[in-house]
């Protein structure tokens, strides 16, 4: 009986019911899948055979071309759209629904991430990856040709659904064809795509909006890249897969997870802007997210093929990596969103220049992301990197928190560089450690869950940093307005007629209450005294945002510090040895 159960786990089926020692053997001796399109599943009563040899690096690099192209197109879409949104809404109208254009894609991307991972276990990686690309292409075309804002929002929601698959499936596919230790060098390249798209997106978006092509090409420009990625994957990715007929898809669990995540993201994205935090919609969304989460856990515990298996949360590495990934998401997305706004508002930079000023963040991220990936592939040891990375994030946010004391940009550049170095040491390494710790049957679910938590952390970070900024900004402006009114009242009381400057400032702040949260161009067009007060208030508000990042980084540091430093499995010389050990394990199971 043990022999049969063990073979089922090694061919990719569920291993939840296998004895612990058998699951450990499956985890320790898992190796990359072959690239033989004619391979078929062995009969249940067949004798165990040695693991096939790992694909050559040349083959893996060709597959990486398709994966990188797909991820680049999906990430470019999200970074391009920010620059183009004012122009888009000016043409299509519906300024009151601007937030939904961005939120719709974030919602469906985050909520669908774990579902894509699990479905790839049942229907196959290649098919699901091509479906995600197809959805993304159709949605991009629909967004590019949208004639009204409602169509654009629907297209963005569909686009986010495709991006959810393109965000998680590449690392799952990489896990199929490369051993955990070898994944480091390729995972670093995937991290590089994120950095490149972060810088390139706003620049490309600004160029397209200002060019004769117009804003519609912000969506259409990614379609050719996606088509090329589809063709490369069709030709190069030949991972054998036998459809698991009769395996039920946990649609109820998928729906509950999607709905719970969607409720939370809508609350975090629109709370404090479209409706007050202390309001009926906020309480309804919060309660709904909590109830749906409890229901999802109950369903997942009983499902035959759960979307996020609850057994994952019994693995120490997975739980701590999830906490670390949430912390990375909070810091990374919050800083990427608010740093350009800070530079435009406080330092009066143009959108293009403010985008270029994030190069210290992105450049340092690229260096450590690629460098740590190659280092981990060489030694197999990874624990020091996320620990050092979180410590650098603590130092980086501490540096940024005193940027208001520096009239220049030295502190801003240094803080961004430290945080970027930290992100590069954490993001992909945490995912690699999780993949190495989990059994091969849980690779897709675990990868999807880690990506899901990181994206959910991103939505939380944008909302939390935004709430801190708005609260401190309103407080600073209210204090400045009160001080101006007191000076006017004091002047009237002593019969001097009041301070003309204080009177003008009081009147200007009252009239500029809406402008303070408007565009940087609008703020800098205000009269000098009013503008200076608003810019100073914004500077102090952003100090609060940077300070908020410090405890988040400390939480991430504590989480990764308690992770086990088990070396990553595999290496170019190990597949044969792993096959021999696996065969010995099968013989031991028979005995």
JOSULCOR-V981001 format. One record per pair of residues at least 12 apart in sequence whose ideal C-beta (glycine too) atoms are under 6 Angstrom apart, sorted by the first residue. I is the first residue (numbers start at 1). J is the second residue. D is the distance in Angstrom with one decimal. If there is no record, write none. Layout:
BEGIN
i = {I | I}
j = {J | J}
d = {D | D}
END
This chain:
BEGIN
i = {2 | 3 | 3 | 5 | 6 | 6 | 9 | 9 | 10 | 11 | 14 | 15 | 15 | 23 | 25 | 26 | 27 | 29 | 29 | 29 | 30 | 31 | 31 | 31 | 32 | 32 | 32 | 32 | 33 | 33 | 34 | 35 | 35 | 35 | 37 | 39 | 41 | 48 | 50 | 51 | 53 | 54 | 55 | 60 | 60 | 62 | 63 | 63 | 65 | 66 | 66 | 66 | 67 | 68 | 69 | 69 | 69 | 70 | 70 | 71 | 71 | 71 | 72 | 72 | 73 | 73 | 73 | 74 | 74 | 75 | 76 | 76 | 76 | 77 | 79 | 79 | 79 | 80 | 80 | 80 | 80 | 83 | 83 | 83 | 84 | 84 | 84 | 84 | 87 | 87 | 88 | 92 | 92 | 94 | 97 | 99 | 100 | 101 | 101 | 103 | 104 | 104 | 104 | 105 | 105 | 105 | 107 | 107 | 108 | 108 | 108 | 109 | 109 | 109 | 110 | 110 | 110 | 110 | 111 | 111 | 111 | 112 | 112 | 113 | 113 | 113 | 113 | 113 | 114 | 114 | 114 | 114 | 114 | 115 | 115 | 116 | 116 | 116 | 117 | 117 | 117 | 117 | 117 | 118 | 118 | 120 | 121 | 122 | 122 | 124 | 125 | 126 | 129 | 129 | 132 | 132 | 132 | 133 | 133 | 135 | 135 | 136 | 136 | 137 | 137 | 139 | 139 | 139 | 139 | 140 | 140 | 140 | 142 | 143 | 143 | 144 | 144 | 144 | 167 | 168 | 168 | 171 | 172 | 172 | 174 | 175 | 175 | 176 | 179 | 180 | 180 | 180 | 180 | 180 | 181 | 181 | 181 | 181 | 181 | 182 | 183 | 184 | 184 | 184 | 184 | 185 | 185 | 185 | 187 | 187 | 187 | 188 | 188 | 188 | 191 | 191 | 191 | 192 | 192 | 195 | 195 | 195 | 198 | 199 | 202 | 205 | 206 | 247 | 248 | 250 | 250 | 250 | 250 | 252 | 253 | 253 | 253 | 253 | 253 | 254 | 256 | 256 | 256 | 256 | 257 | 257 | 259 | 260 | 260 | 260 | 260 | 263 | 263 | 263 | 264 | 265 | 266 | 267 | 267 | 268 | 268 | 268 | 272 | 308 | 309 | 312 | 317 | 317 | 317 | 318 | 320 | 320 | 320 | 321 | 321 | 322 | 323 | 324 | 324 | 324 | 324 | 325 | 325 | 325 | 325 | 326 | 326 | 327 | 327 | 327 | 328 | 328 | 329 | 329 | 329 | 330 | 330 | 330 | 330 | 331 | 331 | 331 | 332 | 333 | 333 | 333 | 334 | 334 | 334 | 337 | 338 | 338 | 339 | 340 | 342 | 343 | 344 | 345 | 345 | 346 | 346 | 346 | 348 | 360 | 360 | 360 | 361 | 361 | 364 | 364 | 364 | 365 | 365 | 365 | 368 | 368 | 368 | 369 | 372 | 372 | 372 | 380 | 380 | 381 | 382 | 382 | 383 | 385 | 385 | 386 | 386 | 386 | 386 | 387 | 387 | 388 | 389 | 389 | 389 | 390 | 390 | 390 | 390 | 391 | 392 | 392 | 392 | 393 | 393 | 393 | 394 | 394 | 395 | 396 | 396 | 396 | 397 | 397 | 397 | 397 | 398 | 399 | 399 | 400 | 400 | 401 | 401 | 401 | 404 | 404 | 431 | 434 | 434 | 436 | 436 | 465 | 468 | 468 | 468 | 469 | 469 | 472 | 472 | 473 | 473 | 476 | 476 | 477 | 477 | 480 | 481 | 484 | 484 | 484 | 485 | 487 | 487 | 488 | 488 | 488 | 505 | 508 | 508 | 512 | 512 | 516}
j = {589 | 589 | 590 | 18 | 22 | 589 | 26 | 441 | 26 | 41 | 441 | 439 | 441 | 439 | 585 | 439 | 439 | 578 | 581 | 582 | 440 | 51 | 575 | 578 | 54 | 177 | 178 | 179 | 176 | 239 | 52 | 55 | 59 | 238 | 238 | 240 | 242 | 586 | 579 | 579 | 575 | 575 | 177 | 177 | 178 | 236 | 236 | 237 | 232 | 229 | 232 | 233 | 170 | 193 | 225 | 228 | 229 | 166 | 229 | 166 | 170 | 193 | 193 | 197 | 222 | 225 | 226 | 163 | 166 | 197 | 197 | 201 | 222 | 222 | 197 | 198 | 201 | 201 | 204 | 205 | 218 | 202 | 205 | 206 | 205 | 209 | 215 | 218 | 209 | 215 | 215 | 148 | 149 | 149 | 149 | 270 | 153 | 153 | 156 | 269 | 153 | 156 | 157 | 156 | 159 | 160 | 262 | 265 | 157 | 160 | 161 | 160 | 163 | 164 | 261 | 265 | 455 | 456 | 258 | 261 | 262 | 161 | 164 | 164 | 168 | 448 | 451 | 452 | 307 | 308 | 448 | 449 | 452 | 254 | 307 | 164 | 165 | 168 | 168 | 444 | 445 | 447 | 448 | 307 | 445 | 444 | 444 | 244 | 247 | 241 | 173 | 237 | 169 | 233 | 162 | 165 | 166 | 226 | 230 | 161 | 162 | 162 | 226 | 223 | 226 | 155 | 158 | 159 | 162 | 219 | 222 | 223 | 155 | 155 | 219 | 216 | 219 | 220 | 451 | 448 | 451 | 447 | 444 | 447 | 186 | 435 | 443 | 239 | 570 | 435 | 436 | 568 | 569 | 570 | 377 | 380 | 568 | 570 | 571 | 377 | 432 | 373 | 376 | 377 | 432 | 373 | 374 | 377 | 373 | 428 | 432 | 369 | 370 | 373 | 369 | 427 | 428 | 366 | 370 | 362 | 365 | 366 | 362 | 362 | 355 | 218 | 352 | 305 | 304 | 303 | 305 | 306 | 307 | 299 | 299 | 300 | 303 | 306 | 307 | 307 | 292 | 295 | 296 | 299 | 296 | 307 | 292 | 289 | 292 | 293 | 296 | 285 | 288 | 289 | 289 | 459 | 285 | 285 | 286 | 459 | 460 | 463 | 467 | 449 | 445 | 446 | 433 | 437 | 563 | 434 | 559 | 562 | 563 | 430 | 434 | 453 | 559 | 430 | 556 | 559 | 560 | 430 | 450 | 453 | 454 | 453 | 457 | 552 | 555 | 556 | 426 | 427 | 454 | 457 | 458 | 457 | 460 | 461 | 552 | 393 | 549 | 552 | 423 | 458 | 461 | 462 | 461 | 462 | 465 | 462 | 465 | 545 | 358 | 354 | 542 | 357 | 520 | 520 | 538 | 535 | 538 | 539 | 524 | 413 | 416 | 417 | 416 | 420 | 417 | 420 | 421 | 420 | 423 | 424 | 421 | 424 | 425 | 424 | 385 | 425 | 429 | 567 | 568 | 567 | 429 | 433 | 565 | 425 | 429 | 426 | 429 | 430 | 560 | 560 | 561 | 425 | 422 | 425 | 426 | 553 | 556 | 557 | 560 | 557 | 418 | 421 | 422 | 419 | 422 | 553 | 553 | 554 | 418 | 415 | 418 | 419 | 546 | 549 | 550 | 553 | 550 | 414 | 415 | 415 | 546 | 543 | 546 | 547 | 539 | 543 | 450 | 446 | 450 | 568 | 569 | 545 | 544 | 545 | 548 | 541 | 545 | 541 | 544 | 537 | 541 | 537 | 540 | 516 | 537 | 533 | 509 | 502 | 505 | 506 | 506 | 499 | 502 | 502 | 503 | 506 | 529 | 527 | 530 | 526 | 530 | 534}
d = {4.7 | 5.1 | 5.2 | 4.7 | 4.7 | 5.2 | 4.5 | 5.9 | 5.9 | 5.9 | 5.9 | 5.5 | 4.7 | 5.4 | 4.4 | 5.1 | 4.5 | 5.0 | 5.5 | 4.1 | 3.8 | 4.9 | 5.0 | 5.1 | 4.5 | 5.0 | 5.5 | 5.7 | 4.6 | 5.2 | 3.7 | 4.6 | 5.8 | 5.2 | 4.0 | 3.7 | 4.1 | 4.3 | 4.0 | 3.8 | 5.9 | 4.8 | 5.5 | 5.8 | 5.9 | 4.7 | 5.1 | 5.5 | 5.4 | 4.9 | 3.4 | 4.1 | 4.1 | 5.6 | 5.5 | 5.9 | 3.8 | 5.1 | 4.1 | 6.0 | 5.7 | 4.9 | 5.2 | 5.9 | 4.2 | 4.4 | 4.7 | 4.3 | 4.1 | 3.7 | 4.9 | 5.2 | 5.7 | 5.5 | 5.4 | 5.7 | 2.5 | 4.5 | 5.6 | 3.9 | 4.7 | 4.8 | 3.4 | 4.8 | 4.9 | 5.0 | 4.5 | 4.7 | 5.0 | 5.1 | 5.1 | 5.9 | 4.6 | 3.5 | 5.5 | 6.0 | 5.1 | 5.8 | 5.7 | 4.3 | 5.1 | 4.4 | 4.1 | 4.5 | 5.5 | 3.5 | 5.3 | 4.7 | 5.0 | 3.5 | 4.5 | 4.0 | 4.6 | 4.4 | 5.7 | 5.9 | 4.1 | 5.7 | 4.4 | 3.9 | 5.0 | 5.3 | 3.7 | 4.8 | 5.1 | 5.5 | 5.0 | 4.2 | 5.3 | 5.2 | 4.2 | 5.5 | 4.7 | 4.8 | 5.8 | 5.8 | 4.1 | 5.5 | 5.4 | 4.3 | 5.6 | 5.8 | 2.5 | 4.6 | 5.5 | 5.3 | 4.8 | 5.4 | 5.4 | 4.1 | 5.0 | 5.2 | 4.8 | 6.0 | 5.0 | 2.8 | 5.2 | 5.5 | 4.8 | 5.7 | 3.7 | 3.2 | 5.8 | 5.7 | 5.0 | 5.2 | 3.9 | 3.7 | 5.9 | 4.8 | 5.7 | 5.3 | 3.9 | 3.8 | 4.2 | 4.7 | 3.9 | 4.1 | 5.8 | 4.8 | 4.4 | 5.2 | 4.9 | 4.9 | 5.6 | 5.2 | 5.0 | 5.4 | 2.4 | 5.8 | 3.7 | 4.3 | 4.8 | 5.2 | 5.8 | 4.9 | 4.3 | 4.4 | 4.8 | 5.7 | 5.4 | 4.1 | 3.7 | 3.9 | 6.0 | 5.1 | 5.1 | 4.5 | 5.2 | 4.0 | 5.7 | 5.0 | 4.0 | 2.6 | 3.5 | 6.0 | 4.8 | 5.4 | 5.9 | 4.4 | 5.0 | 4.6 | 5.4 | 5.0 | 4.0 | 5.5 | 5.4 | 5.7 | 5.6 | 4.3 | 5.6 | 5.6 | 5.4 | 5.4 | 4.6 | 5.1 | 5.3 | 5.8 | 4.8 | 5.1 | 5.5 | 5.2 | 3.8 | 5.9 | 5.0 | 5.8 | 5.0 | 5.3 | 3.6 | 4.5 | 5.6 | 5.0 | 4.6 | 4.0 | 4.4 | 4.9 | 5.9 | 4.0 | 5.9 | 5.0 | 5.7 | 3.6 | 5.3 | 5.2 | 5.6 | 5.9 | 6.0 | 3.9 | 5.9 | 5.5 | 4.8 | 5.9 | 4.8 | 4.5 | 4.6 | 4.7 | 4.0 | 5.2 | 5.0 | 4.7 | 4.9 | 5.6 | 5.3 | 4.9 | 4.2 | 5.1 | 3.7 | 5.4 | 5.5 | 3.1 | 5.2 | 5.6 | 4.2 | 2.7 | 4.0 | 4.6 | 5.5 | 3.4 | 5.1 | 6.0 | 5.4 | 5.7 | 5.6 | 3.4 | 4.9 | 5.5 | 3.5 | 5.7 | 3.9 | 5.3 | 5.5 | 5.8 | 5.9 | 4.2 | 4.7 | 5.3 | 4.0 | 4.9 | 4.9 | 5.9 | 5.9 | 4.9 | 5.9 | 4.9 | 4.3 | 4.4 | 4.0 | 4.2 | 4.6 | 3.4 | 4.5 | 4.1 | 5.0 | 4.4 | 5.0 | 3.1 | 4.9 | 3.8 | 4.8 | 5.3 | 5.9 | 3.9 | 4.7 | 5.4 | 5.3 | 5.6 | 3.3 | 4.5 | 4.9 | 4.7 | 5.4 | 5.8 | 4.1 | 5.4 | 5.7 | 5.7 | 4.2 | 3.0 | 3.9 | 5.8 | 4.5 | 3.7 | 5.6 | 6.0 | 5.1 | 4.9 | 3.6 | 5.5 | 3.7 | 3.9 | 4.3 | 5.9 | 5.1 | 5.0 | 3.3 | 3.4 | 5.5 | 3.7 | 4.8 | 5.8 | 5.9 | 5.5 | 3.8 | 3.6 | 4.0 | 5.9 | 4.2 | 4.7 | 4.9 | 5.1 | 5.4 | 5.4 | 5.4 | 4.6 | 5.4 | 4.8 | 4.9 | 5.4 | 5.2 | 4.8 | 5.1 | 3.9 | 4.4 | 5.5 | 4.1 | 3.5 | 5.4 | 5.9 | 5.1 | 4.9 | 4.5 | 4.9 | 4.5 | 3.9 | 5.2 | 5.1 | 3.7 | 5.1 | 5.2 | 5.7 | 5.1 | 5.7 | 3.7 | 5.6 | 5.4 | 5.0}
END
